[in-house]
Amino acid sequence: MTANNVILENTALFSADHTALKKKYVRIRQQSENICQPLEIEDYGIQTVPETSPPKWHLAHTSWFFETMLLKPFLEGYEIFDSLFSHLFNSYYDTIGTYHPRPERGLLSRPTVAEVYQYRAHIDTQMSKLLNQADHHERNEIIRRTTLGLNHEQQHQELMLTDIKYNFAYNPLRPAYLEMPPPPTANKQVLQWHTFEGGVKNIGFHVDEFGGNEFSYDNESPRHRVYIDDFQLASRPVTNAEYIEFIDADAYRDPDLWLSEAWKTIQQNHWQAPLYWEKVDDVWWHMTLTGMCPVDLQAPVCHVSHFEASAYARWAGKRLPSEAEWEIASENLPITGNFSDQGYLQPVAAQKKQSDQPLLQMYGDVWEWTQSPYTSYPGYQQAHGPLGEYNGKFMSSQMVLRGGSCATSNDHIRPTYRNFFYPHERWQFSGFRLAQELT
């Protein structure tokens, strides 16, 4: 198996229709700029914590990816837009060269926003030339890397939304990023437990599975066998109302509920509620991309860390599901839900349950923490070179989340998709649902 096949082995069957690929390229690249359209020029360059990046940097880095992975190696006579950009907008690829420190991305006033948009236009023009070369001798590899680049850009579109939200929440004015339609309301959906039979199961990406998806990241493979016991999974994620009960029970002051590192973290950071929550006249409010709003009691709790999710599960006498359990439970469900395409850009209350769909909100709304550490699957081999750095180098000290969120594009998610973050992080749209042993 070659290095490229390890990274993108499931894109070998990707359609060679250049017209379709070019249309997808234009659509996804335009969406990044659409996300930035509501911003003022002052919003493009700020970075309020090391975990986030300025919108300007996201726009440039995604262009750097196409330049570095496709245009430089494959487009004959390609002229680099600016040689210094290879340092400024490399994120973490050590095999390529040096990069500007991540915590200092917000300290750079130059290049200007206008120059970044010129850079994007340059890359798009040159990529159009490359994709028009249907007779290129590396045609299949160009298709594979372009597909990876588009999925990479969709990941950064989600990061742009979460980073903009954090930047705006940092501002005492609590500005609204965008006026959006009010989320739908719903009556309380009574939590139910659904039983899944254990045994030897197969998980991981398979090219013929899950409705014909043809792309996956290397960390979703190889497909392999796991053994699990019978288990039960909650019919929906934990809601804000339920999490408020956890807060009111003084759980943030009970060391018996927390892992050692978690207890230190909440003490040092004075956590008493999810990120963005504030209590005003005994009512919980939170920051959203449309500004400050009262917390919707029936919506899934969001912006909680793995530490908080685990503590809640212990308090409730339950546990978090493993990623194998989550995937087994979700594999036959339609990939529908509250994604960024719906335009709410925040979790919404679970709608009336369909009789043939026992599990609600498995996709969209919030990324769901699992109890599984982010490690390689049996048989995984990290590729050499920069493409091998995409996922494999981060398989340490992080936890897996599943299902996508309200900031995820609906054509970017699949049952085998493995997201991963450090257990203390909570600026992403992260929530959780409970699991338990079969009783």
MOCORJO-V963758 format. One record per run of one state. SS is the DSSP state (alpha for helix, beta for strand, coil for the rest). FROM is the first residue (numbers start at 0). TO is the last residue. If there is no record, write none. Layout:
ss=<SS:SS>
from=<FROM:FROM>
to=<TO:TO>
This chain:
ss=<coil:alpha:coil:alpha:coil:alpha:coil:alpha:coil:alpha:coil:alpha:coil:alpha:coil:alpha:coil:beta:coil:beta:coil:alpha:coil:beta:coil:beta:coil:beta:alpha:coil:alpha:coil:alpha:coil:alpha:coil:beta:coil:beta:coil:beta:coil:beta:coil:alpha:coil:beta:coil:alpha:coil:beta:coil:alpha:coil:beta:coil:beta:coil:beta:coil:alpha:coil:alpha:coil:beta:coil:beta:coil:beta:coil:beta:coil>
from=<0:2:11:17:36:40:43:54:74:84:88:101:107:112:131:138:170:192:196:198:203:217:220:223:228:230:234:238:239:248:250:253:254:257:259:269:276:280:282:288:290:294:298:300:305:315:318:320:322:330:337:338:339:342:348:349:363:364:366:373:385:389:391:394:397:402:418:422:429:431:433:437>
to=<1:10:16:35:39:42:53:73:83:87:100:106:111:130:137:169:191:195:197:202:216:219:222:227:229:233:237:238:247:249:252:253:256:258:268:275:279:281:287:289:293:297:299:304:314:317:319:321:329:336:337:338:341:347:348:362:363:365:372:384:388:390:393:396:401:417:421:428:430:432:436:438>
